[in-house]
Amino acid sequence: MAAISDNMQAVSQRIARAAAAAGRNSDSVRLLAVSKTHPVERIEEAFRAGQTAFGENYVQEALEKMDALTRLVGGASATDVEWHLIGPLQSNKTRLVAERFNWVHTVSSAKVARRLSEQRAPGQAPLNVLIQVNSSAEPSKSGVNLEEAPVLAHAVAQMPHLRLRGLMAIPEPSHDAAVQRARFRPVQSLYQRLRADGLELDTLSLGMSEDLEAAIAEGSTMVRVGTAIFGARRRQRDAA
Ligand SMILES: *Cc1c(COP(=O)(O)O)cnc(C)c1O
């Protein structure tokens, strides 16, 4: 298996090439390393290679890794790490998320947003949140429909302990770059429209290992990359 630092470099090059092809500065795209199912030692390796933003899908797994990473790198270094929740969030799990995470990408109801805002300690910086959009309106997928997103965005933007940063989406995968781009485009249009409405958004979380080039072509400012950095994941139920 390639070293994580080599994988990170390869991903950075892909981002830089895609940004250049789109006439964008590569600084305009952040890399979120998605570490779900991978042991904390792999996160430590990425951290020591310069990666500071990590995405996790499961709250309990993430909390354990936060504590373990603090023990491995020391409390002072651990404050440089930014933890992003990118998995579904149930309303009974909001308290720990409000207390421990820096970002949540999967807000899709006013109820969950209100709880996160109420449970974020006033002494902490506001919790950064993205609204997850179900751009293809697949009934099985989480996220709010494109049509319903503006009302939710304006409501979340008013919540005192949240900072609405933008939108996130996970379109249905495709191997065809043109199809990938077409699936990202409605999300980017909605993002531009909300900005034109006066919301101060700066983050469009689109793109993963297989489709980050198409996402960057469609304006992504944050790509969420797991496999291309950490290697293949074992399925949860097979994991030891
Ligand atoms: C797992 C996951 C990723 C990373 O996917 P890869 O294909 O491994 O890069 C990105 N975003 C979300 C929401 C995920 O659940």
The ligand as a Tripos MOL2 file, in Angstrom:
@<TRIPOS>MOLECULE
LIG
   15    15     1     0     0
SMALL
NO_CHARGES

@<TRIPOS>ATOM
      1 C1        -17.1230    7.8980    2.3850 C.3       1 LIG1
      2 C2        -17.5040    9.2660    1.9210 C.ar      1 LIG1
      3 C3        -16.6380   10.0310    1.1060 C.ar      1 LIG1
      4 C4        -15.3280    9.5150    0.5650 C.3       1 LIG1
      5 O1        -15.5400    8.6420   -0.4910 O.3       1 LIG1
      6 P1        -14.3150    8.0530   -1.3740 P.3       1 LIG1
      7 O2        -14.9820    7.5400   -2.5710 O.co2     1 LIG1
      8 O3        -13.6810    6.9860   -0.5410 O.co2     1 LIG1
      9 O4        -13.3950    9.1680   -1.6520 O.co2     1 LIG1
     10 C5        -17.0300   11.3200    0.7890 C.ar      1 LIG1
     11 N1        -18.1950   11.8290    1.2210 N.ar      1 LIG1
     12 C6        -19.0560   11.1290    1.9900 C.ar      1 LIG1
     13 C7        -20.3240   11.7540    2.4380 C.3       1 LIG1
     14 C8        -18.7370    9.8240    2.3470 C.ar      1 LIG1
     15 O5        -19.6100    9.1250    3.0970 O.3       1 LIG1
@<TRIPOS>BOND
     1     1     2 1
     2     2     3 ar
     3     2    14 ar
     4     3     4 1
     5     3    10 ar
     6     4     5 1
     7     5     6 1
     8     6     7 2
     9     6     8 1
    10     6     9 1
    11    10    11 ar
    12    11    12 ar
    13    12    13 1
    14    12    14 ar
    15    14    15 1
@<TRIPOS>SUBSTRUCTURE
     1 LIG1         1 GROUP 0 **** ****
